[in-house]
Amino acid sequence: MALKAEYEVLNPDLMGYGSNTISYPRPMRLSDEASHLWPLLEGKPEGSVILIGHSFGGAVALHMARTRPELFKAVLVFEPVAFHLLKDAESDLYQQVQHLSQQMLEVSAKDAAALFIDYWQGNGYFANLPQVMQHKLVGQVGKVAADFEALSGEPATIADYAKAIRCPVLVLSGEHSQWSAQRLARMLADALPCVEFQTIKTGHMGPVTDAELVNSVLLEFILPLA
């Protein structure tokens, strides 16, 4: 993204992904993930940080913005899968996600990866991926189970987010994504006090499959903040 002229850009790997091999506790909580990110923001002035997150990263971003709201200038999230918010508001969707999480624990790592990827991208998507990508996803599927624990076990309510996060927020959602992710995005957009909501013609993995499109929307929101 074209931000380096105005900002220091940090793109950390979350635990268990990319080059981050830090061990994670079980059960895991969003605060455990955030605890390894806070040091990156040490010494940053209040109101200076723009936080961007997608999917689980989006849920972590919201947790961080709620925990230390004074630090952030803006928060941009693409379908943050804060599944704990569905528990009371959309119990059927919550149970659907819990069923997927449980299924993943009962099958092989490869089958668990297929269940997870196909849930977001459609039946048969995993099987059609290159072998090298399948292998990489299989190696990460254990962390996905931990992510589900964190997302389901987070005690914060939507009112907690709305009360704490007062900075501008951009919430993006894919028109072709799972309804659980679309519903969460809309719930957050309806609750947060200073929010812009947009839908984009893509699925849940839009930041990967349609990066140029998604990045253009992010930049349009960020650049006036400089």
Secondary structure, DSSP 8 states (H G I E B T S, - for coil): -TTTTTS-------TTSTT------SS--HHHHHHTTGGGGTT--TT-EEEEEETHHHHHHHHHHHHSGGGEEEEEEES---GGGHHHH-HHHHHHHHHHHHHHHSS-HHHHHHHHHHHHH-TTTGGGS-HHHHHHHHHHHHHHHHHHHHHHH----HHHHHHH--S-EEEEEETTS-HHHHHHHHHHHHH-SSEEEEEESS-TTHHHHTHHHHHHHHHHHHGGG-
